[in-house]
């Protein structure tokens, strides 16, 4: 503990000496930093002299004093950073967060922390050493650009059709709709005859509330697990966390998360498109016995109300796509397979997306993606939290977003059930 504390003191000393090396300090600020350097040197000498059972208590007291001392220099560091930014000559370490070293330091900050607060302190120290000052409590600043870039790349690569949905950016959203039949006499516009009293239109308005919930994935990495590098470790963790969050959101939107309604882990903030019966938003049909599958799929797509000719996505298994794409002129001719774009045109879809999520219950699902609304602040920018579990020697990573969603436009989705 004594050696670790001494290393901590030496890092603080290096940081303060770096500030003194700048020509941008005022006389008053320079005096503050010089006094801090003198105090740190004296503290290092005091630590070297510590021995006996009371050494830990003395270290704790000294650490509190040093922490208070360094906090007093925060304003000096901020002013120095501001002046450096205004200077046309770039800072030597301005690209630190874009380097592999920042990823290695990020992993080291996690390993050497027992709590989330200690991780923040460790990572802030790395940032400060490299000339970067952050505001306390700013979680986003605790992640290097390299790590943020990995998250963004993985999300963009795997989010796929989720990016075509309507992201409202709201925490809560009301979908309002008119359940009146447009062709009913009470709904129709009318001609007026002189002397008659005009009839009032009768409409039935309803609304459903979309609300978000926390969706998370936690991964623990045993310190005995070896990786070639810290970058390989972080890449593995992020791929696992991001993929699983995206998988759960896609599943919840298409068919529901599959958990019992009373499950503690139930994701219920997304309205599933797949349903067993027709309602205001979704038309449900069933495969016709001894019929042609392509006709059933085409009828499913045609049941969507799409007056403005918006994109329509159709989801199906690879096996279903192969069935639709197979064309044979006669029982004696050689079959050929159409391309996916040709099949999409044949069934009236803008795009076909193959998925294993439909299972044996559904043959296909169709939707206007822009009419499925998403709610939640972080759905397209989830937050990564990290900490170290000292009792079990585990590095812990939690990826979390606040998300939900539902169908906005009536009859903008359709489902084709299997026989």
C-alpha positions in Angstrom: 0.0 0.0 0.0 2.9 2.3 0.8 4.5 1.8 -2.6 1.1 2.3 -4.4 0.5 5.5 -2.6 4.0 6.7 -3.4 3.3 6.0 -7.1 0.1 8.0 -6.8 2.0 10.9 -5.3 4.7 10.8 -8.1 1.9 10.9 -10.8 0.5 14.0 -9.1 3.9 15.5 -9.0 4.5 14.8 -12.7 1.1 16.5 -13.5 2.0 19.6 -11.5 5.4 19.8 -13.0 3.8 19.7 -16.4 1.7 22.7 -15.5 4.8 24.6 -14.3 6.4 23.9 -17.7 3.7 25.9 -19.4 4.3 29.6 -20.1 0.6 30.3 -19.8 0.3 30.4 -16.0 -0.3 33.7 -14.2 2.0 34.6 -11.3 -0.7 33.7 -8.8 -1.5 30.3 -10.4 2.2 29.5 -10.7 2.7 30.2 -7.0 -0.2 27.8 -6.2 1.3 25.0 -8.3 4.8 25.6 -6.9 3.5 25.3 -3.3 1.6 22.1 -4.3 4.9 20.6 -5.7 6.7 21.5 -2.5 4.0 19.8 -0.4 4.0 16.7 -2.6 7.8 16.4 -2.3 7.5 16.7 1.5 4.7 14.1 1.5 6.8 11.7 -0.5 9.6 12.0 2.1 7.1 11.5 4.9 5.8 8.3 3.2 9.3 7.0 2.9 9.7 7.4 6.6 6.5 5.6 7.5 6.8 2.3 9.4 4.8 0.2 11.9 1.2 -0.6 12.5 -0.1 3.0 12.2 1.3 3.5 8.7 -2.0 2.8 7.0 -3.8 5.4 9.1 -1.1 7.9 8.3 -1.4 7.1 4.6 -5.2 7.6 4.6 -4.8 11.0 6.3 -2.1 12.0 3.8 -4.1 10.9 0.9 -7.1 13.0 2.0 -4.8 16.0 2.3 -3.2 15.5 -1.2 -6.7 15.0 -2.8 -7.9 18.3 -1.3 -4.6 19.9 -2.5 -5.1 18.7 -6.1 -8.8 19.6 -6.2 -7.6 23.1 -5.4 -5.6 23.1 -8.6 -8.6 22.1 -10.8 -9.4 25.7 -11.7 -5.7 26.3 -12.6 -5.7 23.2 -14.9 -9.0 24.4 -16.5 -7.7 27.8 -17.3 -4.5 26.3 -18.7 -6.5 24.0 -20.9 -8.6 26.9 -22.1 -5.5 28.9 -23.1 -4.0 25.9 -24.8 -7.2 25.5 -26.9 -7.1 29.1 -27.9 -3.5 28.7 -28.9 -3.2 28.0 -32.6 -0.4 25.5 -31.9 -2.0 22.1 -31.1 -1.4 20.4 -27.8 1.0 17.4 -28.0 -1.6 15.1 -26.4 -4.8 16.3 -28.1 -5.1 13.0 -30.0 -4.6 10.8 -26.9 -8.2 9.6 -26.9 -7.8 8.3 -30.5 -4.8 6.1 -29.6 -4.4 2.5 -28.6 -2.7 3.8 -25.4 -6.0 5.3 -24.3 -7.7 1.9 -24.7 -4.9 0.2 -22.7 -5.2 2.9 -20.0 -9.0 2.5 -20.0 -8.6 -1.2 -19.3 -6.0 -0.5 -16.6 -8.3 2.0 -14.9 -10.9 -0.7 -14.6 -8.6 -3.4 -13.3 -7.1 -1.2 -10.6 -10.5 0.0 -9.2 -12.6 -1.6 -6.5 -15.6 0.7 -7.1 -17.1 2.8 -9.9 -15.9 6.0 -8.1 -12.3 4.6 -8.0 -12.6 3.8 -11.7 -13.6 7.4 -12.5 -10.7 8.6 -10.4 -8.2 6.4 -12.1 -9.5 7.2 -15.6 -9.6 10.9 -14.8 -6.0 10.6 -13.7 -5.0 9.1 -17.1 -6.9 11.9 -18.9 -5.3 14.6 -16.7 -1.8 13.2 -17.2 -2.4 13.5 -20.9 -3.6 17.1 -20.7 -7.4 16.5 -20.7 -9.7 17.8 -18.0 -13.3 16.6 -17.7 -16.2 17.8 -15.6 -17.0 15.6 -12.6 -19.9 13.2 -13.3 -19.6 13.5 -17.1 -19.9 9.8 -17.9 -19.4 10.2 -21.6 -16.0 11.7 -21.1 -14.9 8.6 -19.2 -14.7 6.6 -22.5 -11.9 7.0 -25.0 -12.7 7.9 -28.5 -11.3 4.6 -29.6 -13.9 2.8 -27.4 -16.7 5.2 -28.5 -15.7 4.5 -32.1 -15.9 0.7 -31.5 -19.4 1.1 -30.0 -20.5 3.3 -32.9 -19.1 0.9 -35.5 -20.6 -2.2 -34.0 -24.0 -0.4 -33.5 -24.0 0.9 -37.1 -23.0 -2.5 -38.5 -25.5 -4.6 -36.5 -28.5 -2.2 -35.9 -29.4 -2.7 -39.6 -33.2 -2.2 -40.0 -33.6 -0.6 -36.6 -32.1 2.6 -38.1 -35.1 2.8 -40.5 -37.6 3.0 -37.6 -38.8 6.4 -36.4 -36.7 7.6 -33.5 -38.8 10.2 -31.7 -36.1 11.1 -29.1 -38.9 11.4 -26.5 -39.1 9.6 -23.2 -42.9 9.1 -23.7 -45.0 9.4 -26.8 -48.7 9.2 -27.4 -49.8 7.5 -30.7 -53.3 9.0 -31.5 -55.6 7.5 -34.0 -59.2 7.6 -35.4 -61.0 4.3 -35.2 -63.9 5.5 -37.3 -64.5 3.8 -40.7 -63.6 6.3 -43.4 -66.4 5.1 -45.6 -69.1 5.3 -42.9 -71.7 7.9 -43.5 -70.9 9.6 -40.2 -67.3 10.0 -41.3 -67.8 11.1 -44.9 -67.7 14.7 -46.1 -71.2 15.8 -47.3 -72.9 18.1 -49.7 -75.1 20.8 -48.3 -78.5 21.7 -49.5 -79.8 25.3 -48.9 -82.0 25.5 -45.8 -80.7 22.2 -44.3 -78.7 22.0 -41.0 -75.2 20.6 -41.6 -74.4 17.3 -40.0 -71.5 17.0 -37.6 -68.8 14.4 -38.4 -68.6 11.7 -35.8 -65.1 10.4 -35.1 -63.7 8.1 -32.4 -60.3 9.2 -31.2 -58.1 6.9 -29.2 -54.5 6.9 -28.0 -51.8 4.6 -26.7 -48.8 5.6 -24.7 -45.3 4.5 -25.6 -42.9 4.4 -22.6 -39.3 3.3 -22.4 -37.7 1.0 -19.8 -34.1 0.2 -18.9 -32.6 -2.6 -21.0 -29.1 -3.8 -20.0 -26.5 -6.5 -20.5 -23.8 -7.2 -17.9 -20.7 -9.1 -18.7 -18.0 -10.3 -16.2 -14.5 -11.1 -17.3 -12.4 -13.2 -14.9 -8.9 -11.8 -14.5 -7.6 -15.3 -15.3 -9.0 -15.0 -18.8 -6.2 -13.9 -21.1 -6.4 -11.7 -24.2 -3.7 -10.8 -26.6 -4.1 -7.2 -25.7 -6.3 -4.7 -23.9 -7.7 -3.6 -27.3 -8.7 -7.3 -28.0 -10.4 -7.5 -24.6 -12.4 -4.3 -25.1 -13.3 -5.3 -28.6 -14.6 -8.7 -27.5 -16.6 -7.2 -24.6 -18.2 -4.5 -26.7 -19.1 -6.9 -29.5 -20.8 -9.2 -27.0 -22.7 -6.4 -25.2 -23.8 -4.4 -28.2 -24.9 -7.5 -30.2 -27.0 -8.8 -27.3 -28.8 -5.5 -26.7 -29.5 -5.2 -30.4 -30.7 -8.8 -30.6 -33.1 -8.3 -27.7 -34.6 -5.1 -29.2 -35.1 -6.7 -32.6 -36.7 -9.7 -31.0 -39.0 -7.6 -28.8 -40.2 -5.6 -31.8 -40.8 -8.5 -34.1 -42.2 -11.3 -31.9 -41.8 -10.1 -28.3 -39.0 -11.2 -25.9 -40.6 -14.6 -25.2 -40.5 -14.3 -21.4 -43.5 -14.8 -19.2 -45.4 -11.6 -18.3 -44.5 -12.0 -14.6 -40.8 -12.5 -15.3 -38.5 -10.0 -13.5 -36.5 -9.7 -16.7 -39.5 -9.1 -19.1 -38.9 -6.5 -21.8 -42.4 -5.0 -22.2 -41.7 -1.5 -23.5 -41.9 -2.6 -27.1 -45.1 -3.5 -28.9 -44.5 -6.7 -30.8 -45.7 -6.7 -34.5 -46.4 -10.5 -34.4 -49.9 -11.1 -33.0 -52.4 -13.9 -33.0 -55.4 -11.8 -34.1 -56.1 -8.7 -36.2 -56.3 -5.4 -34.4 -56.3 -1.7 -35.3 -52.6 -1.8 -36.2 -51.9 -5.2 -37.5 -53.7 -7.5 -40.0 -53.2 -11.2 -39.2 -53.7 -13.9 -41.8 -52.8 -17.6 -42.1 -51.1 -19.6 -44.8 -53.7 -21.2 -47.1 -53.7 -25.0 -47.1 -52.5 -26.4 -50.5 -52.1 -22.9 -51.8 -49.2 -21.0 -53.2 -47.0 -19.3 -50.5 -46.2 -16.4 -52.8 -49.9 -15.5 -53.0 -50.3 -15.6 -49.2 -47.2 -13.4 -48.7 -48.4 -11.0 -51.4 -51.8 -10.7 -49.8 -50.2 -10.1 -46.4 -48.2 -7.1 -47.8 -51.3 -5.8 -49.7 -53.2 -5.7 -46.4 -51.0 -2.9 -45.2 -52.5 0.6 -45.7 -49.8 2.5 -47.5 -51.4 5.4 -49.2 -48.1 7.4 -49.3 -46.1 4.6 -50.9 -43.6 4.3 -48.0 -41.0 1.6 -47.7 -42.3 -1.9 -46.6 -40.0 -4.4 -45.0 -40.8 -8.1 -45.0 -39.2 -10.4 -42.5 -38.9 -14.2 -43.1 -36.6 -17.2 -42.6 -34.0 -18.2 -45.2 -36.1 -21.3 -45.8 -39.2 -19.3 -46.7 -37.1 -17.0 -48.9 -35.8 -20.0 -50.8 -39.3 -21.3 -51.3 -40.4 -18.0 -52.7 -37.4 -17.6 -54.9 -37.6 -21.1 -56.5 -39.1 -21.1 -59.9 -39.7 -24.2 -62.1 -41.5 -24.1 -65.4 -42.6 -27.7 -65.3 -42.0 -30.9 -63.3 -39.4 -31.9 -65.8 -37.5 -28.6 -66.1 -34.6 -27.5 -64.1 -35.6 -25.1 -61.2 -34.0 -21.7 -61.0 -33.8 -19.3 -58.1 -34.7 -15.6 -58.3 -32.6 -13.0 -56.6 -33.8 -11.4 -53.3 -34.6 -8.1 -55.0 -36.7 -10.0 -57.6 -38.7 -11.8 -54.9 -39.2 -8.5 -53.0 -40.6 -6.9 -56.2 -42.8 -9.9 -56.7 -44.4 -9.7 -53.2 -44.6 -5.9 -53.2 -41.8 -5.3 -50.6 -39.1 -2.6 -50.6 -36.8 -5.0 -48.8 -36.7 -8.6 -47.5 -34.8 -9.3 -44.3 -34.0 -12.9 -43.3 -34.2 -13.7 -39.6 -34.4 -16.7 -37.3 -36.7 -14.9 -34.9 -40.0 -15.9 -36.4 -39.8 -19.6 -35.3 -42.4 -22.0 -36.4 -45.4 -19.8 -35.6 -45.0 -17.2 -38.3 -44.2 -17.4 -42.0 -43.6 -13.7 -42.5 -44.0 -10.3 -40.9 -44.4 -7.0 -42.8 -44.2 -3.5 -41.6 -43.8 0.1 -42.7 -40.6 0.8 -40.7 -41.0 4.6 -40.5 -44.4 4.0 -38.8 -42.8 2.1 -35.9 -41.9 4.8 -33.3 -39.1 4.5 -30.9 -38.9 6.2 -27.5 -36.0 6.6 -25.0 -33.1 8.9 -24.6 -30.3 6.5 -25.3 -31.7 3.9 -27.7 -29.2 4.9 -30.4 -26.5 5.9 -28.1 -26.3 3.4 -25.2 -24.0 4.0 -22.2 -21.1 1.8 -21.1 -20.4 1.5 -17.4 -17.5 -0.4 -16.0 -16.2 -1.4 -12.5 -14.0 -4.0 -10.8 -15.5 -6.6 -8.4 -12.6 -7.1 -6.0 -14.2 -10.0 -4.0 -14.4 -12.2 -7.1 -11.5 -10.7 -9.2 -13.8 -9.8 -12.0 -13.9 -6.8 -14.4 -17.5 -5.9 -15.0 -19.0 -4.2 -18.0 -22.6 -3.0 -18.3 -24.2 -1.7 -21.5 -27.5 0.0 -21.0 -30.1 2.0 -22.8 -33.6 3.4 -22.1 -35.8 2.2 -24.9 -39.3 1.3 -26.0 -41.5 1.6 -29.1 -44.8 0.8 -30.8 -46.7 0.9 -34.0 -47.9 4.4 -34.8 -50.1 4.1 -37.9 -53.1 1.9 -38.1 -52.8 -1.1 -40.4 -49.1 -0.4 -41.1 -48.1 -3.9 -40.1 -49.2 -7.4 -41.1 -48.5 -11.0 -40.1 -48.7 -14.3 -41.9 -49.1 -17.2 -39.5 -48.0 -20.7 -40.4 -50.6 -23.4 -40.8 
